[in-house]
Amino acid sequence: MALDRDHVLRSAAALLTRKSTATMDEVAKAAGISRATLHRHFAGRDALVRALEALGIEECEAALDAARLDEGPAAEAVHRLVGEIEPAAGLLAFLYTENQLFEGEAQHQGWTRIDDRIAALFRRGQQDGEFRIDLTPAWLTEALYGLLASAAWAVSEGRVARKDFTHMIVELLLGGARRREES
């Protein structure tokens, strides 16, 4: 029987989003396979994290596509993006804490593509007069990532209702990012 790699990765992601320190034994158990089988496909934790990174990038890019970032007002596109990315938010929150993914020259180019697309959305909002210009698109992008990770952790811990995920992030982020009318 062939290993269902997607099942293993999604099982690992589900476990690691709840318990980032889970061992490879725990990951194997969560996926319903032996530790030896897990190690045949992922030589160690780093290989597993790199595979999860690829999955996270794939899911982010799919969410960016589905959110139609170039359509309508930028604020509405941000709202659509947060809604589309919600299913992957737990995985992204886990990846956000894996510093080795974002250090040095080994950084996956997918993160740069994602950063560029989101920053372009914020830049468009600034050019259209929707968003403040004193906050850089890079900072707004990082703020979005931080809010996504924080909300994912709060939902997984039961401190926040899942149905409030998108509303909380969009209201907090855009509440600070929207350009205010001059008095």
C-alpha positions, 0 to 999 in steps of 0.5 A, spaced: 500 500 500 502 506 497 503 512 503 498 517 502 503 523 503 498 528 503 494 525 509 501 524 512 502 532 511 496 534 513 496 529 519 503 532 521 500 539 520 494 538 524 498 535 530 504 540 530 499 546 530 496 544 536 503 541 539 509 544 536 514 540 540 511 534 538 516 528 536 516 524 530 513 518 534 507 522 535 507 525 528 507 518 525 502 516 530 497 521 528 498 519 521 496 512 523 503 509 520 509 507 523 515 511 525 520 507 520 515 509 515 515 516 517 522 516 517 523 513 510 519 519 507 522 524 511 529 523 514 527 527 520 524 533 523 527 538 518 525 534 512 518 534 515 518 541 516 520 543 509 515 539 506 510 542 511 513 549 508 511 547 501 504 545 503 503 552 506 506 555 500 501 552 496 495 553 500 497 560 501 498 561 493 491 558 492 488 562 497 491 568 494 488 566 487 481 565 490 481 572 494 482 575 487 486 581 490 486 585 484 478 585 484 474 591 487 477 595 493 483 593 496 479 593 503 474 588 500 480 584 497 483 583 504 477 581 507 476 575 502 484 573 503 483 572 510 477 568 509 480 564 504 487 563 508 483 561 514 483 553 513 491 554 512 492 559 518 494 553 523 499 551 519 501 558 517 502 559 525 506 553 526 511 555 520 511 562 522 515 559 529 520 555 525 525 560 524 530 556 520 525 557 514 526 564 514 533 565 515 539 565 510 539 563 503 535 557 504 529 561 504 524 558 499 522 563 494 515 561 495 515 566 501 517 572 497 512 571 492 507 571 497 510 577 500 510 581 494 503 579 492 500 581 499 504 587 499 502 589 492 495 589 495 496 594 500 500 598 495 494 598 491 490 600 497 494 606 498 495 608 491 487 608 491 487 612 497 484 607 502 490 605 506 494 610 510 501 611 507 505 612 513 505 604 514 509 601 509 506 595 505 511 591 508 509 592 515 502 591 513 504 585 510 507 583 517 502 585 521 497 581 517 501 575 518 502 576 525 494 577 526 493 570 522 498 566 527 495 569 533 488 568 531 489 561 529 493 560 536 487 563 539 482 559 535 486 552 536 486 554 544 478 555 544 479 562 546 476 565 540 470 562 536 472 560 529 466 564 526 470 570 529 476 569 525 476 573 519 472 579 522 477 580 528 483 580 523 480 584 518 477 589 523 483 590 527 488 590 521 484 595 517 481 599 523 489 601 523 490 601 516 484 605 513 486 612 511 482 617 515 478 623 513 482 630 514 478 634 519 
